[in-house]
Amino acid sequence: MRPAEIVELVNETWNNSVPSKRLRQLQLVRQQIPEEHLELFDSLTDSKVSGVQDSPSATVVILIHGIQTDGAWHSLVEKELSTLPYTNVHGLGYNFVSAFQLASPVRSAPIKKVTQDIRDARSMEPNAKFIVIAHSFGSYILSRILATSPDIKFSRIILCGCIIPTSYRWGLYTKEMERKSILNDVGTRDFYPVLATFSSIGYGSSGRKGFQTPIVKDRFFNYGHSDFFEPKYNHISTYWKPFISDGEIIESEWDQNKPKLGIGTNLMSHPWIGRVIFFGTILIGIGLFVRWWFS
C-alpha cells in the first residue's frame, strides 16, 4: 500500500461509519494495515479523533537530490528547518542512476517515482503550501515534472547545481506562481552543468550561467557543485531558510564580484557548439588512434 492509499482508507472509514462505531471500525481496519504504515495510520486516526484538520498555514518542503549527493544533505535541511512552525520536510529519493543513464535519454524511472511521491505527500496535506529544493539531476527531474504534470504546483522553488536548459519555459509551466518565487543559486566554480550540456542532450548550463530571465532570480556564489550543503558556508540557514519561511531573498555579495565566463566556458556551455566541439574532438581522437594503430 502507498501512503496516499492509507490516507484515503482512513478518510473513507471515518466518513462512512456511524459516529458511535467509528473507533471500533478503525480498529478493525488497522489490522489490515502493513506494519510499515501503522505509524501513519495511527497519526491520521489521532488527528481525526482530536478534530485536528490539515492546516492551510502548513508548509511542506520537498527535497530532490542529484546522482552524487544521494540525499545526504536532506538531513541538513531538515535540521535547519525544524525550528520553523508547521513545516514538514520530505526528502525524496530514487534508485541508483549511473553516469551512463544520466547521459542517455532513458531517464523516466526516477521522474515517475518522484512524481508519485509528491502526489502522495499532497494527498496527505492537501491544504499545505508546497516548496521544493532540487539539486543537480534533481533539478532536471523537477523540470520534467512541471512540464508533464500540471496537477503538481509549488509556491516556491529553489534550484542549485542546476542542469535545466537556460531556454526552459518557466513562464509556461509556472505561470500561476507569484513573482520572485523561483531561486536559482549558481556556483561560479561549478563545471558539472557545463559538462552535462555538451556531453548529452536535454540538460543545460543554468547552474553555471544562470537563466538570465525575469521569472527566475539568479544568485551567484563562489561555490563548486555541492558546496551549498557545506556546513562552513551556512548556506541553508542564511539563504534558504528566510526564503522558505516568508519569501525573503537574501542577496549574495558574490554577485558583484563574480568572474566573467571565459570564452572556452561560453563555447562549451552552448547547447550545440559545445557538443560539436566535444564529439568532434572525440571522433578526431579515434581517427588518429586508428591511423596510428594501422601504421
DOKEKOL-927622 format. One record per residue (C-alpha): x, y, z; residue in three letters. Coordinates in Angstrom, 2 decimals, always signed. Layout:
BEGIN
u,v,w,aa
X,Y,Z,ALA .
...
END
This chain:
BEGIN
u,v,w,aa
+0.00,+0.00,+0.00,MET .
+1.09,+3.54,-0.70,ARG .
+0.81,+6.40,+1.86,PRO .
-1.89,+8.00,-0.27,ALA .
-3.97,+4.83,-0.02,GLU .
-3.65,+4.90,+3.77,ILE .
-4.94,+8.47,+3.83,VAL .
-7.86,+7.55,+1.58,GLU .
-8.68,+4.49,+3.67,LEU .
-8.79,+6.46,+6.92,VAL .
-10.97,+9.16,+5.36,ASN .
-13.40,+6.65,+3.85,GLU .
-13.67,+4.68,+7.09,THR .
-14.27,+7.83,+9.09,TRP .
-16.84,+9.31,+6.72,ASN .
-18.77,+6.07,+6.13,ASN .
-19.00,+4.87,+9.73,SER .
-21.67,+5.58,+12.29,VAL .
-20.12,+8.03,+14.83,PRO .
-20.67,+5.67,+17.75,SER .
-18.88,+2.84,+15.92,LYS .
-16.06,+4.75,+14.23,ARG .
-13.32,+3.78,+16.67,LEU .
-14.27,+0.12,+16.51,ARG .
-14.32,+0.23,+12.71,GLN .
-10.91,+1.93,+12.61,LEU .
-9.51,-0.75,+14.91,GLN .
-10.71,-3.45,+12.53,LEU .
-9.21,-1.63,+9.55,VAL .
-5.92,-1.20,+11.41,ARG .
-5.47,-4.97,+11.49,GLN .
-5.18,-4.95,+7.69,GLN .
-2.51,-2.24,+7.54,ILE .
+1.11,-3.27,+6.75,PRO .
+3.43,-2.74,+9.70,GLU .
+5.50,-0.07,+7.94,GLU .
+2.38,+2.13,+7.60,HIS .
+0.98,+1.69,+11.11,LEU .
+2.58,+4.89,+12.39,GLU .
+0.99,+6.89,+9.58,LEU .
-2.38,+5.20,+10.14,PHE .
-2.29,+5.90,+13.88,ASP .
-1.31,+9.56,+13.43,SER .
-4.13,+10.10,+10.92,LEU .
-6.61,+8.40,+13.24,THR .
-5.45,+10.51,+16.20,ASP .
-5.91,+13.65,+14.12,SER .
-9.46,+12.61,+13.23,LYS .
-10.33,+11.82,+16.81,VAL .
-8.87,+15.05,+18.20,SER .
-10.50,+17.10,+15.47,GLY .
-7.22,+18.37,+14.08,VAL .
-7.59,+19.41,+10.43,GLN .
-4.93,+19.94,+7.78,ASP .
-3.71,+23.48,+8.43,SER .
-3.66,+25.92,+5.48,PRO .
-0.68,+27.59,+7.18,SER .
+1.36,+24.38,+7.00,ALA .
+4.38,+24.18,+4.71,THR .
+5.76,+21.04,+3.07,VAL .
+9.32,+21.23,+1.76,VAL .
+10.17,+18.63,-0.88,ILE .
+13.86,+17.79,-1.44,LEU .
+15.10,+16.17,-4.66,ILE .
+18.77,+15.17,-4.74,HIS .
+21.17,+14.58,-7.62,GLY .
+23.06,+11.40,-8.51,ILE .
+26.18,+12.19,-6.46,GLN .
+24.91,+13.55,-3.14,THR .
+22.47,+10.62,-2.72,ASP .
+20.32,+12.74,-0.41,GLY .
+22.92,+13.11,+2.37,ALA .
+22.12,+16.83,+2.52,TRP .
+18.43,+16.16,+3.21,HIS .
+19.11,+15.73,+6.92,SER .
+20.96,+19.06,+7.00,LEU .
+17.98,+20.88,+5.52,VAL .
+15.55,+19.09,+7.82,GLU .
+17.61,+20.08,+10.87,LYS .
+17.78,+23.74,+9.84,GLU .
+14.06,+23.96,+9.10,LEU .
+12.99,+22.11,+12.25,SER .
+12.56,+25.41,+14.09,THR .
+10.01,+26.72,+11.58,LEU .
+6.40,+26.20,+12.77,PRO .
+4.06,+23.90,+10.82,TYR .
+6.85,+22.87,+8.45,THR .
+7.37,+19.28,+7.30,ASN .
+10.36,+18.21,+5.22,VAL .
+10.23,+15.22,+2.85,HIS .
+13.46,+14.06,+1.23,GLY .
+12.58,+12.11,-1.90,LEU .
+14.91,+9.52,-3.38,GLY .
+15.09,+7.15,-6.32,TYR .
+17.06,+4.12,-7.42,ASN .
+20.70,+4.44,-8.41,PHE .
+21.29,+6.44,-11.60,VAL .
+24.57,+5.69,-13.32,SER .
+26.63,+8.16,-15.33,ALA .
+25.64,+6.22,-18.45,PHE .
+21.94,+6.59,-17.65,GLN .
+22.48,+10.26,-16.85,LEU .
+23.97,+10.75,-20.32,ALA .
+21.35,+8.64,-22.08,SER .
+17.75,+9.68,-22.85,PRO .
+16.43,+6.82,-20.64,VAL .
+15.54,+8.80,-17.50,ARG .
+11.83,+8.16,-16.95,SER .
+12.06,+5.83,-13.91,ALA .
+13.28,+8.40,-11.34,PRO .
+10.90,+11.02,-12.76,ILE .
+7.89,+8.73,-12.34,LYS .
+8.94,+7.73,-8.84,LYS .
+9.40,+11.31,-7.57,VAL .
+6.16,+12.42,-9.27,THR .
+4.17,+9.79,-7.41,GLN .
+5.91,+10.63,-4.12,ASP .
+4.93,+14.29,-4.48,ILE .
+1.32,+13.33,-5.21,ARG .
+1.32,+11.10,-2.12,ASP .
+2.64,+13.97,+0.01,ALA .
-0.02,+16.28,-1.42,ARG .
-2.78,+13.80,-0.65,SER .
-1.69,+13.73,+3.00,MET .
-1.62,+17.53,+3.33,GLU .
-3.89,+18.90,+0.59,PRO .
-4.13,+22.40,+2.09,ASN .
-0.44,+22.90,+2.77,ALA .
+1.89,+25.20,+0.84,LYS .
+4.46,+23.15,-1.12,PHE .
+8.05,+24.29,-1.66,ILE .
+10.78,+22.31,-3.45,VAL .
+14.58,+22.32,-3.30,ILE .
+16.23,+20.50,-6.21,ALA .
+19.93,+19.87,-6.77,HIS .
+21.71,+18.82,-9.97,SER .
+19.87,+15.88,-11.61,PHE .
+17.05,+16.61,-9.17,GLY .
+16.56,+19.94,-10.96,SER .
+16.14,+18.06,-14.24,TYR .
+13.58,+15.75,-12.61,ILE .
+11.69,+18.81,-11.36,LEU .
+11.72,+20.43,-14.81,SER .
+10.12,+17.35,-16.38,ARG .
+7.51,+17.10,-13.61,ILE .
+6.48,+20.73,-14.09,LEU .
+6.26,+20.23,-17.85,ALA .
+4.27,+16.98,-17.79,THR .
+2.24,+17.03,-14.54,SER .
+0.12,+20.21,-14.37,PRO .
-1.59,+18.96,-11.20,ASP .
+1.68,+19.40,-9.29,ILE .
+2.29,+23.01,-8.28,LYS .
+4.67,+24.72,-5.90,PHE .
+4.55,+28.02,-4.04,SER .
+8.33,+28.46,-4.20,ARG .
+11.22,+26.73,-5.95,ILE .
+14.91,+26.63,-5.03,ILE .
+17.46,+25.28,-7.53,LEU .
+21.17,+24.65,-7.03,CYS .
+23.75,+22.92,-9.20,GLY .
+21.03,+23.25,-11.82,CYS .
+21.27,+21.42,-15.16,ILE .
+18.00,+22.66,-16.67,ILE .
+18.42,+24.25,-20.13,PRO .
+18.59,+28.04,-19.99,THR .
+15.78,+28.12,-22.58,SER .
+13.34,+26.31,-20.24,TYR .
+9.82,+27.79,-20.50,ARG .
+9.30,+28.89,-16.91,TRP .
+6.58,+31.30,-17.97,GLY .
+4.52,+28.43,-19.36,LEU .
+4.96,+25.87,-16.58,TYR .
+4.89,+28.18,-13.54,THR .
+2.53,+30.94,-14.67,LYS .
+0.41,+30.61,-11.52,GLU .
+3.35,+31.28,-9.21,MET .
+3.88,+34.70,-7.68,GLU .
+6.79,+36.95,-8.69,ARG .
+10.16,+36.27,-7.07,LYS .
+9.16,+32.71,-6.20,SER .
+11.92,+30.86,-8.09,ILE .
+15.55,+31.00,-6.95,LEU .
+18.49,+29.62,-8.92,ASN .
+21.64,+29.51,-6.80,ASP .
+24.67,+29.34,-9.10,VAL .
+28.18,+28.14,-8.25,GLY .
+30.76,+30.03,-10.31,THR .
+33.24,+27.15,-9.82,ARG .
+30.72,+24.50,-10.86,ASP .
+31.70,+22.74,-14.10,PHE .
+29.10,+19.94,-13.96,TYR .
+26.27,+21.93,-15.62,PRO .
+28.63,+22.80,-18.50,VAL .
+29.75,+19.16,-18.75,LEU .
+26.14,+17.97,-18.78,ALA .
+25.31,+20.45,-21.55,THR .
+27.98,+19.47,-24.07,PHE .
+28.16,+15.75,-23.29,SER .
+24.46,+14.89,-23.51,SER .
+21.04,+16.08,-24.63,ILE .
+18.29,+17.62,-22.52,GLY .
+20.48,+19.42,-20.00,TYR .
+21.72,+22.99,-19.74,GLY .
+24.29,+25.20,-18.03,SER .
+21.87,+27.24,-15.90,SER .
+23.81,+26.14,-12.81,GLY .
+26.87,+27.99,-14.12,ARG .
+25.48,+30.85,-16.21,LYS .
+22.06,+31.40,-14.68,GLY .
+18.77,+31.57,-16.57,PHE .
+19.03,+35.32,-17.16,GLN .
+15.25,+35.73,-17.23,THR .
+12.97,+37.97,-15.14,PRO .
+10.98,+34.94,-13.96,ILE .
+13.93,+33.35,-12.13,VAL .
+16.16,+35.08,-9.59,LYS .
+19.77,+34.04,-10.24,ASP .
+22.16,+34.33,-7.29,ARG .
+25.87,+33.68,-7.75,PHE .
+28.21,+32.19,-5.14,PHE .
+31.88,+31.22,-5.07,ASN .
+30.92,+27.54,-4.87,TYR .
+31.53,+24.24,-6.53,GLY .
+28.75,+21.81,-7.44,HIS .
+27.71,+20.73,-3.93,SER .
+29.15,+23.49,-1.73,ASP .
+25.62,+24.70,-0.95,PHE .
+25.48,+21.91,+1.64,PHE .
+28.89,+22.51,+3.24,GLU .
+28.32,+23.48,+6.90,PRO .
+31.12,+26.09,+6.76,LYS .
+29.10,+28.24,+4.35,TYR .
+25.84,+28.17,+6.37,ASN .
+24.03,+28.48,+3.05,HIS .
+20.88,+26.66,+4.15,ILE .
+20.24,+28.85,+7.19,SER .
+21.46,+32.11,+5.65,THR .
+19.89,+31.98,+2.20,TYR .
+17.22,+29.26,+2.07,TRP .
+15.55,+29.44,+5.46,LYS .
+14.36,+33.08,+5.12,PRO .
+13.03,+32.35,+1.64,PHE .
+11.11,+29.29,+2.83,ILE .
+9.70,+30.95,+5.95,SER .
+8.50,+34.24,+4.45,ASP .
+9.79,+34.59,+0.88,GLY .
+12.70,+36.87,+1.81,GLU .
+15.52,+36.87,-0.76,ILE .
+18.94,+37.50,+0.75,ILE .
+21.27,+38.93,-1.87,GLU .
+24.67,+37.36,-2.48,SER .
+27.74,+39.57,-2.11,GLU .
+29.48,+37.44,-4.75,TRP .
+27.06,+38.76,-7.38,ASP .
+29.15,+41.92,-7.61,GLN .
+32.50,+40.10,-7.58,ASN .
+31.85,+37.05,-9.72,LYS .
+34.36,+36.48,-12.53,PRO .
+33.27,+36.72,-16.15,LYS .
+32.85,+33.49,-18.06,LEU .
+35.81,+32.70,-20.27,GLY .
+35.33,+32.19,-24.00,ILE .
+36.01,+28.45,-23.58,GLY .
+33.29,+28.04,-20.96,THR .
+30.89,+30.10,-23.06,ASN .
+31.51,+27.93,-26.11,LEU .
+31.26,+24.63,-24.24,MET .
+28.07,+25.68,-22.44,SER .
+26.35,+26.47,-25.74,HIS .
+23.81,+23.66,-26.39,PRO .
+25.09,+22.95,-29.91,TRP .
+28.55,+24.46,-30.31,ILE .
+29.76,+22.67,-27.19,GLY .
+28.52,+19.30,-28.43,ARG .
+30.13,+19.81,-31.85,VAL .
+33.48,+20.60,-30.22,ILE .
+33.21,+17.73,-27.73,PHE .
+32.11,+14.96,-30.05,PHE .
+34.22,+16.31,-32.89,GLY .
+37.30,+16.09,-30.68,THR .
+36.40,+12.50,-29.74,ILE .
+35.99,+11.50,-33.40,LEU .
+39.27,+13.13,-34.37,ILE .
+40.99,+11.35,-31.49,GLY .
+39.55,+8.00,-32.57,ILE .
+40.62,+8.65,-36.15,GLY .
+44.18,+9.48,-35.10,LEU .
+44.34,+6.41,-32.90,PHE .
+43.11,+4.12,-35.70,VAL .
+45.60,+5.66,-38.11,ARG .
+48.43,+5.18,-35.61,TRP .
+47.35,+1.60,-34.90,TRP .
+47.37,+0.51,-38.53,PHE .
+50.53,+2.40,-39.36,SER .
END
